[in-house]
């Protein structure tokens, strides 16, 4: 799996196959794994090391864009709630994970950070994004994001 920098550069070139839409603060992409259907990532662009490196306006744009992705996931996938996660411990470019959480998840898992799911959930083929399995959801998310951007920007 390539790193965040590679994914950002691919999005800039229009070559990132996970790209949903360009937003004010970066690129919305669908996540590699879909064991929680609708999982997305906001790749900050222009690149920054962390949220605190951004000026006030760019911070607001990044956080608002992140919430718009959550709105789109909510509208398309109907989760119980959305979890937002900005870490930056491994990949040193600003990005945010947007995870839908569902009633059908085991309660003990749903109440903990998604990173507590077993490693195999992140890696097994069954849950990896594919156009065949997830392409329609990807299209719906992209369309909804486009609508939300028109409303708010």
Helices and strands as residue ranges (DSSP letters): H 4-12, E 19-23, E 26-30, E 40-44, G 51-53, H 56-77, E 81-85, E 95-101, H 107-110, G 114-116, H 119-123, G 125-127, H 131-152
